Amino acid sequence: MLMWEISSGQPPFINYENDYDLALMIVNGIRPKVVPGTPLEYVNLMELCWDADPSKRPDINTLIDKIYLILQYINSLPQLEVNSNLEIHNLETNYVSSTSKLFEFNYLPEPRNATSEEQEVFHSKTYDFKIPDNIDDFDRSYKQNSNNSSKIIKIFKDSSKKLSKLFKKLQINSNDDKNEAIQQQIKRQNIDIYDEMDEACNNPNLHSEEQDEFEIPDDGF
């Protein structure tokens, strides 16, 4: 769900009560709707993590490898152009200040994956939304959230450059002892990435809007 929050700019199911009914829907396979413009490889990885069967979810090494490839692609672009007409996703939704919370529900059924038809029916429902009364507060908060999401992009880019150099050293070097030392550096770098991402993502004001600029072509990398 963290991957969806980063790509969408808001917590999942923000317009629903965090009650037993929502928990039951999630257990029955309902997932947030993928935001248009999210990179294809990112979507595929995120949906793998959503699988109701834990054995079918990617392990940490697969996640690192996939994210590294996505970062490589982003860094290969000649220049990242910022769209001056960024769409404010879900402007009509209730504006609320929220942070991740832990809820515990007992006696839930066995988790399963929902069918595409079930997902479509769920997301086609109509809900009553309204724009916040104080639009100045909304605008000020949006600018602050854009700054937070820029930090996420910078973490990805900086970390990708460091990892790229380390991987090149591994390819060039044939000394086993040196290779082991380089692998330890890569592990430490990965830990640093997750620490920085965790710090940034724990910011309750995190709202990412830039993902539309990083759409990967349909033919992959």
N, C-alpha and C positions, 0 to 999 in steps of 0.2 A: 504493500500500500504506500510505502514511502516513495517508491519510484513513481507511482501515479501522482502523488502530492507534488513532487518536484516538477513533473511535466505539466500539470494542470494549473498549479498556482494556488491551490486551496486544499484543505483536508477532504478526504473522500466522504461522500454522503453528508455533506455539510448541511443540507436542507432537510435532514431526517432526524428524528429523535433517536438518541442513543439508547434504545430500549430493546426489549426482548424480541420484538417483531423484526427490527433491523438485524439483530444477531442471527435470527432464524433465516432471514433472506440470504445473508452472507454464507451461512452454513450450507444452504441449498444452492450455492454456486453463483449468486448474484454478485457482480463486480462493477466498479465504476465504469462509466462509458469512456472509452479512449478519446482523448482530446485530438481533434483534427490537426495535422501538421506535426505530430510527434514522430520522430524518426522511426522508420520501419523496424530496424534491428532492435531498437529500444523497446518498441511495443512487443515484439516477439519474446524478448527476454522477460519483460514484465509479466506477460501472460503465462509463461512457463512457471514463474514464481507463484502465480495464482492457482496452480493446479491443486485440486482437493486432495490428491494423493501425494504425500510428502516425498515418496520415493521417485516421483517424476519431476520434482523441482530441481533446478541446477544447484550444484554445490558452490562453495565460495570460490574455488579455483576457476570454475566455468564463468562465474560472474565477473571475476577479475579479467579473464581473457577477453570476454565479450565487450566489457566496458572499455578495455584498452584498445580494441579494434575501432570502437566508436570514436574514441578520442583521437586515434590516428587519422581517421577520416576527417574529423573536424579540423585538425591541424594541417591537413593537406589542402584545405580550401585556400585559394589565393588571398581572399579577404572576407571577413565576416561583416556583411553589411547590415546595419541596424535599420529595421523598418520603422519609419517615422509614424506610420499609421497602425501601430500595434492595436489589435483588437483587445478590449478589456473583456476577458471571458466571464460569462455569467454576470453581466452588469445588473441584471434584473433579479439576482438572487439576494437573499438576506445577507447583509454585511454583518458579520459577527466576528468578535475576537475570540479565537479558540486555540487550544493547545491539545496535544495528544493526551488521551486519558485511558486508563485501564479499567475495563468493565469485566465483571465475572458473571456468567450466566450458567446455571446448572441444568442438567437434563436436556441438552440439545441433541438433535439426531446426528447420525454419522454424516460428516461433510461429503458433498458431492459436487460435480461440475454441472452448472446449468446449461441447457441447450441454447442455441442462438435465438430460437424463437422466444424462450423464456426471458432472455436478456432484452430482446426487442420490446416485448410487452411491458416489462418493468420500466424501461427508459422512455416509453411512449406516453406514460401517464402524465396528466396535467397537474401542476401544483401552483399554489398561490404564492407569488414572489412580489417583492416590492423594493424600490430603491430607497436607501437610507434617507432620513429626513435631512441630516446635515451633510450636504454634498461636499462642503469644504473639508470636513474631516475625512471623507472618503477619498478625495483627491490627494490630500496630504499623506494618507496612509498608503495609497497606491504608489506614490513616488518613493516612499520609504521601502516598500516591498520590492520595487524594481531594483533598488540599490542592493538589497539582500540577494536577489537572484543573480545579479552581476557578480557577486562574490562567489557564488556556486560555479559559474562559468569560468572564472579566473582560477579556481581550485582545480577544475578539470584540465584546463590548458597548461597550467604550470606543472602539475603532476605528470601529465602526459609527456612533456618535454624531458623531464628527469627520467621517467621510465624508458623512454625511447633511447636515451644515451646508454642506460644500463644494459638494455637488450642488445644494442650494437656491440658493446664490449663482450657480451657473452658469445656473440656470433664470431667475433674476431679472435678471441682468446681461446687457446687450446689447453692451457694449464688447469688441471683439475682443482688445485688449491685455490687459484685465483677465481675460478668459476664459482666455487662454493662461497667465497667471500662476496662476489657480485650478487649471487642469489640471496644472500643474507641482506644485502643492501636493498634489493628489490622488495623483500618481505617487509623490511622496516619502512620503505617508502609507501607500500600499500597500507600499512598500519597508520602512517601519517595521513594518508588520503582519507581513510575512514574516520579518523579523529577529527580532521578539519570539516569533513562533510557532516559529521554528527553534530559538531558545534554550530555549524551554519543552519542545519535543518531543525535543530531544537529551538531556533528563534521562532517565537509564536507569530511573528509578522512575515514569515517566509511565504512569498507568492511569486512563482516563476512565470514569466510571460515570454522569455526569449526563445523557447524551444522551437517555435515555428520557423526560426531562422536556420535551423540545423537539420532540415528534412533530408534524409538520405534517399538517393534514387531507388526506384523499385527493384533494380537489378543488383542491389546490395552495394558492396564495396568495389 
